[in-house]
Amino acid sequence: MKAAGGRTTQREDSCRILGIDPGTIHCGYGVLEAQRGAFMRPRYIECGVLELNPRQPLSERLVALAHDLREVLSELAPDEVALESLYHGVNAQSALRLGHARGVIMLVIAEAKLPLHEYPPATVKRTVAGNGRAQKVEVQRLVSYRCGLQQPPPLDASDALALALCHAQQRSLIHAAAARRSTTKPAVSPPRDSR
C-alpha cells in the first residue's frame, strides 16, 4: 500500500520505528523494524546523526533540521516515531534550544501524518539497560548488543536507537495484553434452577 508521496504505509507483519534524539547541533536517529505483536528482537535498519552547523544562527539550523529529517522520512519510510521528551536535568538555555528542535521535529512528523510517541530519558534507560540512571556509554553498549551491531554507533544515534527499542517493547506489551483480553472468555455461570 502506498501513501501520498509514495511512502509505504504500515506493513502487514511489521512496524518500522524511527527513534529521534533531538538536538540543535547533533540530532540522532535510528530505525528498527519490529514484528507486530511479537517479543522478537527488532531488526536493525539504519542509524546516524544529523549534523547541523553550530556557526549558523539557530533559525537556520532549525530549517536544516526540518529538511534533513524530511529526507530521513522519505528514505527510510517509518510507520511510527519515538521522540525523547523534555527532561528537567538541563539548564534553561539548553531546554529552550531543545524545545525549538523538538517543535521542528514534531511539525515534520505531523506533516507526514505519522504517530508520535514520547518517552522520558529515564524510561528509555530503564527499558534498555534495566536502570533509569544508566550512563550514555552503558546504553550505547547495550543498544549495540541488542541491535547486533559490530561497532557501537555515535552516542546520539545510540540514544535514538534506544528510543526505538523502548517503543518496540512498549508496542509488544500492548499487543500482548490486547491478545490476552481478546482470547479470554468471561466466566459463564451455570443456569439457575428456577424451582
C-alpha positions in Angstrom: 0.0 0.0 0.0 1.3 3.5 -0.8 0.6 6.7 1.0 0.7 10.2 -0.6 4.1 10.9 -1.9 4.9 7.2 -2.5 5.7 6.3 1.2 4.9 2.7 2.1 2.3 2.6 4.8 2.3 0.2 7.7 3.4 -3.3 6.7 1.0 -6.2 7.5 3.5 -8.1 9.7 6.0 -5.5 10.9 6.3 -1.9 12.0 9.2 0.4 11.2 10.0 2.6 14.1 12.1 5.8 13.9 13.7 6.9 17.2 14.8 10.5 17.4 17.2 12.0 19.9 16.6 15.8 19.4 19.3 18.4 19.3 20.2 21.7 17.6 23.7 20.6 16.6 23.6 16.8 16.7 20.2 15.1 16.2 20.4 11.3 16.4 18.1 9.0 14.5 17.7 5.2 14.5 15.3 2.9 12.6 14.3 -0.6 13.7 11.7 -2.9 12.3 9.6 -4.8 14.8 7.3 -7.7 14.2 3.8 -6.8 15.1 2.7 -8.3 18.4 5.8 -10.4 18.9 8.5 -10.4 21.5 11.2 -10.8 18.9 14.4 -8.8 18.6 13.7 -5.8 16.3 15.7 -5.8 13.1 18.2 -3.0 12.8 17.7 -0.9 9.7 19.9 2.3 10.0 21.1 4.9 12.4 23.0 8.2 12.1 23.4 11.7 13.3 22.1 14.8 11.5 24.9 17.3 11.9 23.9 20.9 12.0 26.4 23.8 11.6 26.9 25.4 15.1 28.2 28.6 13.4 24.8 29.2 11.8 22.1 31.1 13.6 19.6 28.8 15.4 16.8 29.6 13.0 18.9 28.4 10.0 19.9 25.2 11.9 16.2 24.5 12.5 15.4 24.9 8.8 18.3 22.5 8.1 17.0 20.1 10.7 13.5 20.1 9.1 15.0 19.5 5.7 17.3 16.6 6.8 14.5 15.0 8.8 12.2 15.1 5.8 14.9 13.3 3.8 15.2 10.6 6.5 11.4 10.1 6.5 11.4 9.8 2.7 14.3 7.4 2.5 13.5 5.1 5.5 9.7 5.2 5.4 8.9 4.7 9.2 5.4 3.8 10.4 5.8 5.3 13.9 8.1 7.7 15.6 9.6 7.7 19.2 10.9 11.0 20.4 12.7 11.8 23.7 10.5 14.0 25.8 11.8 17.1 27.7 13.5 16.4 31.0 14.5 18.6 33.9 18.2 17.9 34.1 19.2 20.7 31.6 19.7 24.4 32.2 17.1 26.9 31.0 19.0 27.9 27.9 19.6 24.3 26.8 16.0 23.4 27.5 14.8 26.3 25.3 17.1 25.2 22.4 16.0 21.6 22.8 12.4 22.8 22.8 12.9 24.5 19.5 14.4 21.3 18.0 11.5 19.2 19.4 9.0 21.7 17.9 10.5 21.4 14.4 10.7 17.6 14.7 7.0 17.4 15.9 5.9 19.6 13.0 7.7 17.5 10.4 6.3 14.3 11.9 2.8 15.8 12.0 3.1 16.9 8.3 4.0 13.3 7.5 0.9 12.1 9.4 2.9 9.6 11.5 2.0 8.5 15.0 4.4 10.2 17.5 5.2 8.6 20.9 7.2 10.4 23.6 9.3 8.8 26.3 11.3 10.4 29.1 15.0 9.5 29.2 14.7 7.5 32.4 12.0 5.3 30.9 14.2 4.6 27.9 17.3 3.8 30.0 15.2 1.5 32.3 13.8 -0.3 29.3 17.2 -0.8 27.5 19.6 -1.0 30.5 17.4 -2.0 33.4 18.4 1.2 35.2 16.8 4.6 34.7 20.1 6.3 35.6 22.3 4.3 33.3 25.2 6.3 31.7 25.2 7.0 28.0 28.1 4.6 27.3 26.2 1.8 29.0 23.1 2.5 26.9 25.3 2.6 23.8 26.9 -0.8 24.7 23.6 -2.5 25.3 22.0 -0.9 22.2 24.9 -2.2 20.1 24.4 -5.7 21.6 20.6 -5.7 21.2 20.8 -4.5 17.6 23.6 -6.9 16.7 26.0 -4.1 15.7 29.7 -4.9 15.2 30.7 -1.3 16.1 28.9 1.0 18.6 27.1 3.9 16.9 27.7 7.5 17.9 26.1 8.4 21.3 23.3 10.5 19.7 22.5 7.6 17.3 22.5 5.0 20.1 20.2 7.2 22.1 17.8 7.3 19.1 18.0 3.5 18.7 17.3 3.2 22.4 14.1 5.2 21.9 13.1 2.9 19.0 13.9 -0.2 21.2 11.8 1.3 24.0 8.9 1.9 21.7 9.1 -1.6 20.2 9.0 -3.1 23.6 6.0 -0.9 24.7 4.2 -1.9 21.5 4.8 -5.6 22.1 3.5 -5.3 25.7 0.3 -3.5 24.5 -0.3 -6.1 21.7 0.3 -9.0 24.1 -2.2 -7.5 26.6 -4.8 -6.9 23.8 -4.3 -10.5 22.6 -4.9 -11.9 26.1 -8.0 -9.8 26.5 -9.4 -11.0 23.2 -8.8 -14.7 23.9 -10.0 -14.6 27.5 -13.7 -15.5 27.6 -15.7 -14.3 30.6 -16.7 -17.0 33.0 -20.3 -18.2 32.4 -22.4 -19.1 35.4 -24.5 -22.2 35.1 -28.2 -21.5 34.6 -30.0 -21.1 37.8 -32.7 -23.6 38.7 -36.0 -21.8 38.9 -37.7 -24.2 41.2 
